[in-house]
Amino acid sequence: MGRFSRPKALPAHLAGLRGPAKSPGALLPFGDPRLDSCLGGGLALGQLHEIGAAGLDAETAALSTGFIAALLARIVPSRPVFWIGPESDLHPPGLLPYGFDPNRLVLVHPAKDVETLAAMEVTLREGVAAAVVGEVAQFDRTASRRLQLACLRHGSTAFVLRRWLHGHRTADREASVAVTRWHLTPVPSVKDGKEPGRPRWHVALTHARSGRPGEWIMEASDDATHPLRVVAALADHAPEPQRLRLAG
């Protein structure tokens, strides 16, 4: 990725939405101890999170979009959510089934990853958003560190949605500093009579600062308090107890 651009200030009409600085530390619980225990109680707000998917969904971002929308539905409803990315294929009304009000969205369409990251940074630093979502392919450690620091400035939450357009996927040279990293794969829904069932994901928490990895089958819920619910726990990677060898 090219050099990270210096972010420009927000226009006056958006800067006017700026709120007071917030201290990090708030958690967004999923409402299931099997998941929340891996996160230290819930998803850390005012921090940076990274979400990716496998196969075709790594290109379309359909899985990640629904998953993020269900999380956004519970983050400070009085403030806007910025969704930043080069493609203009997000259909805001399609987020309603996940409990998210599309009227909260501010859509921004930069041309390149580096511009998306710069737009994310300035929005986070200005403190105008409840949350910021950025669709990028390449995401290096330096860029992630800048976004994390910007999150901490005003307590806005950031989601980096890894999206590889046209299938041009390459491996990262180093991991980001995101507080959590998630990987999603599709799971068939369970039919409700003759109607299609609710969306489901195989959700792998691959990294959690001050927590531990885990895997679950999760489903969209009509519960406004917890719009994502755990259907089954697949793995809980708690560290195994160490056994001491006695000499003799």
C-alpha positions in Angstrom: 0.0 0.0 0.0 1.2 3.5 -0.7 2.0 6.1 1.9 -0.8 6.9 4.3 -2.2 10.3 3.3 -2.5 13.1 5.8 -6.2 13.4 6.6 -8.1 16.6 5.8 -10.5 18.4 8.2 -14.2 17.6 8.0 -16.5 20.1 6.3 -18.1 22.6 8.8 -21.6 21.0 8.6 -20.2 17.7 9.7 -17.7 19.1 12.2 -20.7 20.6 14.0 -21.8 17.2 15.0 -18.6 16.8 17.1 -19.2 15.6 20.6 -17.1 15.8 23.7 -14.1 13.5 24.1 -15.0 10.1 25.7 -13.0 7.7 27.7 -12.7 4.2 26.4 -13.7 1.2 28.4 -17.4 0.7 27.5 -18.4 -2.8 26.4 -21.1 -4.1 24.1 -22.1 -7.5 25.4 -23.5 -10.2 23.0 -25.6 -11.5 25.9 -24.1 -15.0 25.8 -21.4 -16.0 28.3 -19.8 -18.4 25.8 -18.9 -15.5 23.6 -18.7 -12.6 26.1 -16.2 -14.5 28.2 -13.8 -14.6 25.3 -14.0 -10.8 25.0 -13.7 -10.0 28.6 -17.4 -9.1 28.9 -18.2 -7.8 25.4 -17.0 -6.0 22.3 -14.8 -3.0 23.3 -16.4 0.3 22.2 -14.2 3.2 21.2 -11.6 0.8 19.7 -10.6 -0.7 16.3 -12.0 -4.0 15.1 -11.2 -6.0 11.9 -13.7 -8.3 10.1 -13.1 -10.4 7.1 -14.8 -13.3 5.3 -13.9 -16.3 3.1 -14.4 -17.1 -0.6 -16.9 -15.0 -2.6 -17.9 -13.1 0.5 -14.4 -11.7 0.7 -15.2 -9.9 -2.6 -18.9 -9.0 -2.0 -18.7 -8.4 1.7 -22.3 -9.6 2.1 -21.6 -11.6 5.2 -19.5 -8.9 6.9 -22.0 -6.2 6.1 -24.9 -8.0 7.9 -22.8 -8.9 10.9 -21.5 -5.3 11.3 -25.0 -3.9 10.8 -26.3 -5.9 13.7 -23.5 -4.5 15.9 -24.1 -1.0 14.7 -27.7 -1.2 15.6 -26.8 -1.0 19.3 -24.1 1.7 19.2 -25.2 5.1 20.4 -28.3 5.6 18.3 -28.3 9.4 18.5 -25.1 9.9 16.4 -24.4 9.0 12.7 -22.5 6.1 11.3 -20.0 6.7 8.5 -19.6 3.9 6.0 -16.6 4.5 3.8 -15.5 2.5 0.7 -14.8 2.8 -3.0 -17.9 0.8 -4.1 -21.4 2.2 -4.1 -23.2 -1.1 -3.8 -24.4 -0.9 -0.2 -28.2 -0.9 -0.1 -29.1 0.9 3.1 -32.7 -0.5 3.4 -31.2 -3.9 3.3 -29.7 -3.3 6.8 -33.2 -3.0 8.4 -33.6 -6.7 9.1 -30.5 -6.5 11.2 -32.1 -3.8 13.4 -30.1 -0.9 12.0 -31.8 2.4 11.0 -30.3 3.3 7.5 -31.2 7.0 8.2 -28.2 7.1 10.4 -25.8 6.3 7.6 -23.4 8.8 6.0 -21.9 7.2 2.8 -18.5 8.2 1.6 -16.9 6.8 -1.6 -13.1 7.4 -1.9 -11.3 5.9 -4.9 -8.5 4.0 -3.2 -7.7 2.1 0.1 -5.3 4.8 1.2 -8.1 7.4 0.8 -10.6 5.3 2.6 -8.2 4.9 5.6 -7.5 8.7 5.6 -11.2 9.4 5.6 -11.7 7.0 8.4 -9.0 8.6 10.5 -10.3 12.2 10.1 -13.8 11.1 10.9 -12.7 9.3 14.0 -10.4 12.1 15.2 -13.2 14.7 14.8 -15.5 12.7 17.1 -18.6 13.1 15.0 -19.6 9.5 14.6 -21.0 6.7 16.8 -19.0 4.4 14.6 -17.0 4.3 11.3 -16.9 1.4 8.9 -14.2 1.3 6.2 -14.0 -1.2 3.3 -10.4 -1.9 2.4 -8.2 -4.7 0.9 -4.7 -3.9 2.1 -4.4 -2.9 5.7 -0.9 -2.5 7.2 0.2 -2.2 10.8 1.0 1.5 10.6 -2.5 2.4 9.2 -4.2 0.3 11.9 -2.2 2.0 14.7 -3.3 5.4 13.4 -6.9 4.3 13.4 -6.7 2.8 16.9 -5.2 6.1 18.2 -8.0 8.0 16.5 -10.6 5.8 18.1 -9.1 6.5 21.5 -9.3 10.2 21.0 -13.1 10.5 21.1 -14.3 7.0 21.8 -15.7 6.3 18.4 -15.7 2.7 17.3 -14.2 1.6 14.0 -14.7 -1.5 11.9 -12.3 -2.3 9.1 -14.2 -4.5 6.7 -11.7 -6.5 4.6 -13.0 -6.5 1.0 -11.0 -7.8 -1.9 -12.6 -6.5 -5.1 -12.4 -8.5 -8.2 -10.8 -11.4 -6.3 -7.4 -9.7 -6.2 -6.4 -11.0 -2.8 -2.9 -10.9 -1.3 -1.6 -11.8 2.1 -0.8 -9.1 4.7 2.8 -8.8 5.7 1.9 -8.2 9.3 -1.1 -8.3 11.5 -3.0 -5.1 12.4 -3.3 -3.7 15.9 -7.1 -4.2 15.9 -8.4 -5.0 19.4 -10.4 -7.9 17.8 -10.1 -9.7 14.5 -13.0 -11.8 13.2 -13.4 -14.2 10.2 -16.8 -15.1 8.9 -18.0 -18.0 6.7 -21.5 -18.7 5.5 -23.8 -21.2 7.2 -27.2 -22.4 5.8 -30.1 -20.8 7.5 -32.9 -22.9 9.1 -36.2 -22.6 7.3 -39.2 -21.1 9.3 -42.0 -23.1 7.7 -41.9 -22.2 4.0 -40.0 -19.0 4.6 -36.2 -18.6 4.5 -34.6 -18.6 7.9 -32.6 -15.9 9.6 -29.1 -15.2 8.3 -26.4 -17.3 10.0 -22.6 -17.1 10.2 -19.8 -19.3 11.3 -18.0 -16.7 13.4 -14.3 -17.1 14.3 -12.8 -14.7 16.8 -9.2 -15.1 15.7 -7.7 -12.4 18.0 -9.0 -10.7 21.1 -6.8 -8.4 23.2 -7.1 -9.4 26.9 -9.3 -12.3 25.8 -9.1 -15.5 23.9 -10.1 -16.9 20.5 -13.3 -18.9 19.9 -15.8 -20.1 17.2 -19.5 -20.1 17.1 -22.5 -20.4 14.9 -24.4 -17.2 15.2 -27.8 -16.0 13.9 -29.5 -12.7 13.3 -32.2 -12.1 16.0 -35.3 -9.9 16.2 -34.3 -9.1 19.8 -33.5 -5.4 19.8 -31.3 -5.9 22.9 -29.2 -8.6 21.3 -29.6 -8.7 17.5 -27.0 -11.5 17.2 -27.4 -14.7 19.1 -25.1 -17.8 19.5 -26.7 -20.9 18.1 -23.8 -23.2 19.0 -20.3 -22.9 20.4 -17.8 -24.7 18.2 -14.5 -24.1 20.0 -13.3 -22.3 23.0 -9.5 -21.9 22.9 -8.9 -21.4 26.6 -5.3 -22.2 27.5 -4.8 -25.7 28.8 -3.5 -26.0 32.3 0.2 -26.6 32.6 1.4 -29.8 34.1 4.5 -29.9 36.1 7.0 -32.7 35.8 8.5 -34.0 39.0 12.1 -35.1 38.8 12.9 -38.5 40.1 
